Amino acid sequence: MKIAAPSFVKKVTDALRGAGYSAYLVGGCVRDSLLGEIPHDYDVATNALPEEMKRAFSGFRTVETGIEHGTLTVISDGEPVEVTTFRIDGEYSDGRHPDGVRFTDGIEPDLSRRDFTVNAMAYSDGEGLIDLFGGEEHLRQKLIACVGEPDERFGEDGLRVLRALRFASRLDFTVEEKTAESVRRSVSLLMRVSAERIYSELTRLLVGPGAARIMREFPCVIGAVTDVPEDAVIRAADAADKTEKDHITRLALLFAEADLDRDGTAERMRKLKTSRADREDAAAALRLSAEPLPDAPPAMRRLLGAVGAITVRRAADIRSSRGDRTAKDAAALAEEILSRGDPVKISDLAVKGGDIRSVLPVEGKEIGEVLEKLLFLVTEEKVKNDRDDLLAAAKEMK
């Protein structure tokens, strides 16, 4: 088989080979190409040492993103390509990062240090696919398996426990039995990993096509990183099958099944070092999903104006997934209102502050009060969202 890399990548590999060094596509770009997907990024491995790479790429803009570990980011036609010297990792005394690396001449030792077989393949036009650990066959079998002994791989970097599940979710693969057993044994290793790294993997896991199945199969892992009981994870998994692939919705589901209120949700998300926006979004969806959604257009317009369409959609998704048969009707009503362009916020009105000043002797916050009253009249369908009608209604106000 042949992998046709884009021209910006070929310029990078050509520069290395033109300088007398080897160049291989490695990792995710090989995996995705074999799956028939377009890679999101490209990594290149080479026998060129860091200083030799710098000379080979003298005609490119480069960024020393990890030069001490042999990694240089090359900007080719405006696109970044990571180029790394073949290396062997040293000991992982902190269970997260190698204490050091040793550069090597061959691709084989470099591939043997990688996490999963589907990520441990390399490709070059001259040699074709280099697959030492059965990654291509595992792609056909839809399996995620560690390179070598799983306990060793997870012991090197505890985040790999969650990465295995993230790949299985994203690709909708099964975790190979020996690797799965090690995942369950190695949950405690995640406690040595930064919350930011855990949250990054968790959010990608939750939106994968295999997310609900992975949650059911590994509730001990999901429960450990979210501080949610395993039985709540399983209930959330059953509900997640019926929701959109949205990480905020699925996090809110986890916390809802654990009977957490807004404060409890915020506390769990703070532990995960999430952004303030994600914390507020999850809490808003959870709070709104606690009660039935309105079934009358005026009330739904007011709700959309107050919390926004995304929060309404998430709350409806959560309620529907937990058996509320009215939630889909509420969601449909919200979409109908939005598609019609009904005003739900002051900024949607056909008049502005200057229009109000032209017909009433008001200034400052009084203008805002008039606009709020006009919005209420429009959402209640008592006045049309028409400039003349709105100004006539404003004139009648004291």
C-alpha positions in Angstrom: 0.0 0.0 0.0 1.1 3.6 -0.5 0.4 6.6 1.7 0.2 9.8 -0.3 1.3 12.6 2.1 0.4 16.2 1.2 3.0 18.3 -0.5 3.9 20.3 2.7 4.9 17.0 4.4 6.7 15.8 1.3 8.8 18.9 1.3 9.9 18.1 4.9 10.8 14.4 4.2 12.5 15.4 0.9 14.7 17.9 2.8 15.8 15.2 5.2 16.5 12.7 2.5 18.3 15.3 0.4 20.6 15.9 3.3 21.4 12.2 3.6 19.0 11.2 6.4 16.1 8.8 6.7 12.5 10.1 7.0 9.5 8.1 8.1 5.9 9.1 8.7 5.0 7.7 12.1 2.1 7.3 14.6 -1.3 8.7 14.1 -1.0 9.9 10.5 -0.1 6.3 9.5 -2.9 4.9 11.5 -5.5 7.3 10.1 -4.2 6.8 6.5 -4.7 3.0 6.8 -8.2 3.7 8.1 -8.9 5.8 5.0 -9.2 9.0 7.1 -7.4 12.3 6.4 -4.8 12.8 9.2 -5.2 16.0 11.3 -1.4 16.3 11.7 1.8 14.6 10.6 4.8 13.4 12.6 8.1 12.4 11.0 10.9 10.4 12.6 14.5 10.5 11.4 18.0 9.4 12.2 19.2 13.1 12.0 20.3 14.4 15.4 18.8 17.7 16.6 21.7 19.9 15.3 21.7 18.0 12.0 17.9 18.6 11.7 18.5 22.3 12.1 20.9 22.4 9.3 18.7 20.2 7.1 15.8 22.6 7.6 17.8 25.9 7.3 15.4 26.9 4.5 12.3 26.5 6.7 11.0 28.3 9.7 11.4 26.1 12.7 10.3 26.0 16.4 12.3 24.2 19.0 9.2 22.6 20.7 11.2 19.9 22.4 14.7 20.0 21.0 16.2 18.5 24.2 14.1 15.4 23.4 14.9 15.5 19.8 11.7 17.2 18.5 11.7 20.2 16.1 8.5 21.6 14.6 9.0 22.6 10.9 6.7 25.1 9.3 6.2 24.0 5.7 3.8 26.0 3.5 2.3 27.4 6.7 1.6 24.0 8.2 3.4 22.5 11.2 5.2 19.1 10.9 6.8 17.6 14.0 10.1 16.0 13.3 11.8 13.8 16.0 15.1 12.0 16.1 14.8 8.2 16.6 15.0 7.7 20.3 14.6 5.3 23.3 13.0 6.7 26.4 14.8 6.4 29.7 13.2 5.4 33.1 9.8 7.0 34.0 10.5 7.6 37.7 7.5 9.9 38.1 5.2 7.7 36.1 4.5 10.5 33.6 7.7 11.6 31.7 10.9 9.8 30.8 13.8 11.0 32.9 15.7 11.3 29.7 16.0 10.0 26.1 18.7 8.3 24.2 19.0 8.8 20.5 19.3 5.8 18.2 20.0 5.1 14.6 17.1 2.8 13.8 13.3 3.1 13.5 12.7 -0.2 15.2 13.7 0.8 18.8 11.8 4.0 18.3 8.6 2.2 17.4 9.0 -0.2 20.3 8.7 2.6 22.9 5.3 3.7 21.7 2.0 3.1 23.5 -0.4 1.1 21.3 0.2 -1.1 18.3 -2.0 1.0 16.0 0.2 4.0 16.9 3.5 2.1 16.4 3.7 1.9 12.7 5.9 3.8 10.3 5.9 4.5 6.5 8.3 5.6 3.9 7.9 5.6 0.1 11.0 3.5 -0.3 10.3 0.8 2.4 6.5 1.0 2.5 4.8 0.1 5.8 6.9 -0.9 8.8 4.7 -2.7 11.3 6.6 -4.6 13.9 3.8 -5.2 16.4 0.7 -6.1 14.3 -0.9 -2.7 14.2 -2.3 -3.2 10.8 -4.0 -6.4 11.8 -5.3 -4.8 15.0 -6.9 -2.1 12.8 -8.6 -4.8 10.8 -9.7 -6.5 14.1 -10.7 -3.1 15.6 -8.5 -3.7 18.7 -6.6 -1.4 20.9 -3.6 -3.3 22.3 -0.4 -2.1 24.0 3.0 -2.5 22.5 4.7 -5.2 24.6 3.5 -5.7 28.2 0.6 -3.5 29.1 1.6 -3.1 32.8 5.0 -1.8 31.6 3.4 0.7 29.2 0.9 2.0 31.7 3.6 2.1 34.4 5.7 4.4 32.2 2.9 6.9 31.8 -0.4 6.6 33.7 -2.2 8.8 31.2 -2.0 5.8 28.8 -4.7 4.1 30.9 -7.2 6.8 29.8 -5.6 7.2 26.3 -6.4 3.5 25.6 -10.1 4.2 26.3 -10.0 7.4 24.3 -8.7 5.6 21.2 -11.2 2.8 21.7 -14.0 5.3 22.0 -12.9 7.5 19.1 -12.3 4.6 16.7 -15.2 2.5 18.1 -12.7 -0.3 18.8 -12.5 -2.9 21.5 -9.7 -2.9 24.1 -7.8 -6.2 23.7 -8.3 -8.5 26.7 -4.9 -8.4 28.2 -4.7 -4.6 27.8 -8.2 -4.2 29.3 -7.2 -6.2 32.4 -4.2 -4.0 32.8 -6.3 -0.9 32.4 -8.5 -2.0 35.3 -5.5 -2.9 37.4 -3.7 0.4 36.7 -6.5 3.0 37.5 -4.5 4.3 40.5 -1.7 5.4 38.1 -4.0 8.2 36.9 -3.7 9.8 40.3 -0.2 10.8 39.3 -1.3 12.6 36.2 -2.2 16.3 36.0 -5.9 17.1 35.9 -5.5 19.1 32.7 -4.1 16.1 30.8 -6.9 13.9 32.2 -9.6 16.3 31.2 -8.2 16.6 27.7 -8.4 12.9 27.2 -11.7 12.5 28.9 -13.5 15.1 26.8 -12.3 13.4 23.6 -13.4 10.0 25.0 -16.9 11.3 25.8 -17.6 12.4 22.3 -16.4 9.3 20.5 -18.9 6.9 18.8 -17.9 4.2 21.2 -18.2 6.4 24.3 -21.2 4.8 26.0 -19.9 1.3 25.5 -16.5 2.2 26.9 -18.2 3.9 29.9 -20.1 0.6 30.6 -17.0 -1.6 30.2 -14.7 0.6 32.3 -16.8 2.4 34.9 -13.9 2.1 37.4 -11.8 4.4 35.2 -14.4 7.0 34.4 -15.6 7.0 38.0 -12.1 7.5 39.2 -11.3 10.6 37.1 -14.7 12.2 37.7 -15.2 11.2 41.3 -18.6 9.6 40.4 -19.7 6.1 41.7 -19.4 3.3 39.2 -23.1 2.5 39.2 -23.8 6.2 38.2 -21.3 5.9 35.4 -23.2 2.8 34.0 -26.5 4.6 34.2 -25.0 7.7 32.5 -23.7 5.4 29.8 -27.2 4.0 29.1 -28.4 7.6 28.8 -25.5 8.8 26.8 -26.4 6.4 24.0 -29.5 8.7 23.4 -27.7 12.1 23.4 -25.7 14.1 21.0 -21.9 13.6 21.1 -21.3 16.6 23.3 -18.8 16.4 26.2 -20.7 19.0 28.3 -24.0 17.1 28.0 -22.3 13.8 28.9 -20.4 15.2 31.8 -23.7 16.7 33.1 -25.3 13.3 32.7 -22.6 11.7 34.8 -23.1 14.3 37.6 -26.9 14.0 37.3 -26.8 10.3 37.7 -24.6 10.8 40.8 -27.3 13.2 42.2 -24.9 16.1 42.3 -26.3 19.6 42.4 -24.8 22.7 40.8 -22.2 23.1 43.6 -21.3 19.4 43.5 -20.9 19.6 39.7 -18.7 22.7 39.9 -16.5 21.1 42.6 -15.9 18.0 40.5 -15.1 20.1 37.4 -12.8 22.4 39.4 -10.8 19.2 40.4 -10.5 18.4 36.7 -9.1 21.9 36.2 -11.7 22.6 33.5 -12.2 26.1 32.0 -14.7 28.4 33.8 -16.8 28.3 30.7 -17.1 24.5 30.8 -18.0 24.5 34.5 -20.7 27.1 33.9 -22.1 25.3 30.9 -22.3 21.9 32.6 -23.9 23.5 35.7 -26.4 25.4 33.6 -27.4 22.3 31.6 -27.7 20.3 34.8 -29.8 22.9 36.6 -32.1 23.4 33.7 -32.6 19.6 33.2 -33.9 19.3 36.8 -37.4 20.5 35.8 -39.6 19.9 32.7 -39.0 22.4 29.9 -41.8 24.8 28.9 -44.2 23.7 26.2 -45.7 27.2 25.4 -43.9 29.5 22.9 -43.8 32.6 25.1 -42.2 30.7 28.0 -39.8 29.0 25.6 -38.8 32.3 24.1 -38.0 33.7 27.5 -36.0 30.7 28.4 -34.0 30.8 25.2 -33.3 34.5 25.9 -32.2 33.8 29.4 -29.9 30.7 29.0 -29.3 30.4 25.3 -30.1 27.7 22.7 -27.2 25.4 23.5 -28.2 25.1 27.1 -31.8 24.4 26.2 -30.7 21.7 23.7 -28.4 20.1 26.3 -31.1 20.1 29.0 -33.7 18.6 26.6 -31.1 16.0 25.5 -30.5 15.0 29.2 -34.2 14.9 30.1 -35.0 12.9 26.9 -32.2 10.4 27.6 -33.6 9.8 31.1 -37.1 9.1 29.9 -38.9 12.4 29.7 -41.1 12.0 26.6 -42.0 15.7 26.6 -38.4 16.8 26.2 -38.3 16.1 22.5 -41.4 18.2 22.0 -39.8 21.1 23.9 -36.6 20.8 21.9 -38.6 20.8 18.7 -40.5 24.0 19.9 -37.1 25.7 20.7 -35.8 24.8 17.2 -39.0 26.1 15.6 -38.7 29.4 17.4 -35.1 29.8 16.5 -35.6 28.8 12.8 -38.4 31.5 12.5 -36.1 34.1 14.0 -38.4 35.0 16.8 -36.9 37.6 19.1 -35.6 36.1 22.3 -33.1 38.9 23.4 -33.3 42.7 23.4 -30.7 42.7 20.6 -33.3 40.9 18.4 -35.8 43.7 18.6 -36.5 45.9 15.6 -35.7 49.0 17.7 -32.6 50.2 19.5 -32.0 52.7 22.3 -31.8 55.7 20.0 -35.3 54.8 18.6 -36.7 54.8 22.2 -35.1 58.2 23.0 -36.8 59.6 19.9 -40.3 58.9 21.3 -39.8 59.0 25.1 -37.9 61.4 27.5 -35.7 58.6 28.9 -32.0 58.1 29.3 -29.6 55.4 30.7 -31.0 52.4 32.4 -34.6 53.7 31.7 -34.0 52.9 28.0 -33.0 49.3 29.0 -36.2 49.0 31.1 -38.4 50.1 28.1 -36.6 47.6 25.8 -37.1 44.8 28.3 -40.8 45.6 28.5 -41.1 45.6 24.7 -39.3 42.3 24.5 -41.8 40.8 27.0 -44.7 42.1 24.9 -43.1 40.6 21.8 -42.4 37.2 23.4 -46.0 37.1 24.7 -47.2 37.9 21.1 -49.0 41.0 22.2 -46.9 43.3 19.9 -45.2 42.4 16.6 -41.5 42.8 16.2 -42.0 45.7 13.9 -40.4 49.1 14.4 -43.6 51.2 14.1 -45.6 48.8 16.3 -42.8 48.8 18.9 -42.5 52.6 19.0 -46.3 52.9 19.3 -46.2 50.5 22.3 -43.3 52.5 23.8 -45.2 55.7 23.5 -48.0 54.2 25.6 -45.5 53.5 28.5 -45.1 56.0 31.3 
